[in-house]
């Protein structure tokens, strides 16, 4: 957890769901000391709603791989804002080193940040607590309405926390007092 050089007074974590469409939140987002973005959601043409700055970009495994081997990989790398810190997730140690080398040769600037196991564990714990609370509510609702609860898990996703959840947990670790 060597993140002491990456501490910010305030942060905005911006996902890529389209939920900010027509929100006019761009100025508020950009007013934060750091803006953490998830994957490659476009900002160009949407600045009024999502802002234009990116301090940190958390990438899922597919986007991490794209920076390495996609036919447009060079365009992706040159599109990284000056000083923007990339945080690839779930790409493995060898690909992480390859990405560090590729970025260093292409643009200089900060090397990608390797997400610590602690951040991933904290995100996984938050996901587990959310799922347990949701199942508890479902069971209580079933008891109150005399309906049998559905037999399986409410959430059928895997055990890995989403890239968005990792970005939020990273923001909680790096931002604020």
C-alpha distance (Angstrom), angle and dihedral (degrees) to the residues before:
residue distance angle dihedral
X1 . . .
X2 3.80 . .
X3 3.80 95.1 .
X4 3.80 100.1 124.8
X5 3.81 91.3 115.1
X6 3.80 89.2 54.4
X7 3.80 102.0 62.2
X8 3.78 120.7 132.7
X9 3.79 133.5 -174.3
X10 3.78 94.2 -138.4
X11 3.78 135.4 6.1
X12 3.76 140.6 -171.5
X13 3.80 117.9 -150.9
X14 3.80 109.9 -154.3
X15 3.79 121.6 -167.5
X16 3.77 128.3 -164.6
X17 3.80 103.6 -120.2
X18 3.78 98.3 109.0
X19 3.82 91.0 -116.2
X20 3.82 90.6 129.6
X21 3.80 94.4 58.2
X22 3.83 109.2 133.6
X23 3.82 90.3 1.7
X24 3.82 97.7 120.0
X25 3.83 87.5 -144.4
X26 3.81 96.3 131.3
X27 3.81 96.5 103.0
X28 3.81 92.1 46.5
X29 3.81 90.9 49.7
X30 3.80 93.4 47.9
X31 3.83 91.4 47.7
X32 3.82 90.9 71.5
X33 3.78 119.7 96.5
X34 3.81 89.6 -121.9
X35 3.79 131.8 23.9
X36 3.80 115.6 -158.3
X37 3.79 113.6 -161.4
X38 3.80 129.7 -169.6
X39 3.82 119.2 -130.8
X40 3.79 118.9 -43.6
X41 3.78 103.9 -40.1
X42 3.80 106.7 160.0
X43 3.78 121.1 -109.6
X44 3.79 98.8 175.6
X45 3.77 108.2 101.1
X46 3.81 91.4 10.9
X47 3.81 99.2 68.2
X48 3.81 92.8 119.4
X49 3.81 90.0 60.7
X50 3.82 105.8 29.6
X51 3.80 105.1 19.6
X52 3.77 125.4 -125.4
X53 3.80 106.6 -107.8
X54 3.79 127.5 96.1
X55 3.79 120.9 -174.6
X56 3.80 96.5 165.0
X57 3.80 128.7 16.6
X58 3.82 117.5 -163.2
X59 3.81 110.5 -155.7
X60 3.78 128.6 -160.5
X61 3.80 118.9 -137.4
X62 3.81 93.7 -91.6
X63 3.81 93.4 54.4
X64 3.80 91.6 42.0
X65 3.80 88.3 55.6
X66 3.80 90.5 46.2
X67 3.80 90.4 59.0
X68 3.81 87.1 56.3
X69 3.78 107.2 39.0
X70 3.80 113.4 4.7
X71 3.82 114.2 118.2
X72 3.82 86.8 -118.8
X73 3.84 94.3 46.6
X74 3.80 93.4 117.5
X75 3.81 90.2 52.4
X76 3.81 90.0 50.1
X77 3.80 91.3 51.7
X78 3.79 95.0 46.8
X79 3.82 88.0 49.4
X80 3.80 91.9 61.4
X81 3.80 108.4 109.3
X82 3.80 118.6 -114.5
X83 3.78 108.0 -86.2
X84 3.81 92.9 8.5
X85 3.79 112.1 147.3
X86 3.81 117.5 -139.9
X87 3.80 119.0 -149.8
X88 3.81 108.7 -170.2
X89 3.80 115.0 -167.1
X90 3.78 130.5 -155.5
X91 3.82 96.5 3.3
X92 3.81 97.7 119.3
X93 3.79 130.9 -119.4
X94 3.81 98.0 -80.3
X95 3.80 93.8 50.5
X96 3.80 90.6 44.4
X97 3.81 90.1 56.7
X98 3.82 90.3 45.6
X99 3.80 90.2 51.8
X100 3.82 91.4 49.1
X101 3.80 90.4 53.1
X102 3.79 93.7 45.4
X103 3.79 92.9 50.3
X104 3.80 93.3 44.7
X105 3.80 91.5 53.8
X106 3.79 94.8 42.4
X107 3.78 103.3 44.9
X108 3.77 116.0 -8.1
X109 3.78 110.0 -142.0
X110 3.78 124.9 110.0
X111 3.78 119.4 -14.5
X112 3.79 116.0 -122.3
X113 3.77 115.4 -83.9
X114 3.79 117.7 -119.7
X115 3.77 109.1 -134.7
X116 3.79 109.1 -123.7
X117 3.78 122.1 -123.2
X118 3.81 87.2 -119.3
X119 3.81 92.3 62.7
X120 3.80 91.0 47.6
X121 3.83 91.2 46.8
X122 3.82 91.3 49.4
X123 3.81 90.7 50.3
X124 3.81 91.3 47.5
X125 3.82 90.0 50.2
X126 3.82 91.0 50.5
X127 3.81 89.3 50.0
X128 3.82 92.0 49.2
X129 3.82 92.3 48.7
X130 3.81 90.7 48.9
X131 3.79 91.7 50.3
X132 3.82 92.9 47.3
X133 3.80 91.9 49.2
X134 3.78 90.5 48.2
X135 3.80 92.1 49.9
X136 3.80 89.7 47.2
X137 3.82 91.0 53.2
X138 3.80 90.3 47.7
X139 3.80 91.7 51.2
X140 3.82 93.0 46.4
X141 3.80 90.1 48.9
X142 3.80 90.0 50.0
X143 3.81 91.4 50.9
X144 3.80 92.3 47.1
X145 3.80 93.5 49.8
X146 3.83 95.8 38.2
X147 3.79 90.3 -122.0
X148 3.76 120.4 133.4
X149 3.80 113.4 -110.6
X150 3.76 118.1 -113.9
X151 3.76 107.3 -92.4
X152 3.78 99.4 -125.3
X153 3.72 141.1 47.3
X154 3.78 117.5 -58.1
X155 3.80 88.7 -134.7
X156 3.76 118.5 49.7
X157 3.79 97.2 -172.5
X158 3.76 124.4 116.8
X159 3.77 125.9 -90.5
X160 3.80 94.8 -102.5
X161 3.80 114.6 99.4
X162 3.79 115.3 -119.9
X163 3.78 121.2 -101.7
X164 3.80 88.3 -111.9
X165 3.79 91.9 55.8
X166 3.81 90.0 48.0
X167 3.83 88.3 52.4
X168 3.81 91.4 51.8
X169 3.82 92.9 48.8
X170 3.81 90.1 46.7
X171 3.80 88.4 51.0
X172 3.80 90.9 51.2
X173 3.81 89.6 53.3
X174 3.82 97.0 45.5
X175 3.79 103.4 34.7
X176 3.77 135.9 70.0
X177 3.75 131.2 4.9
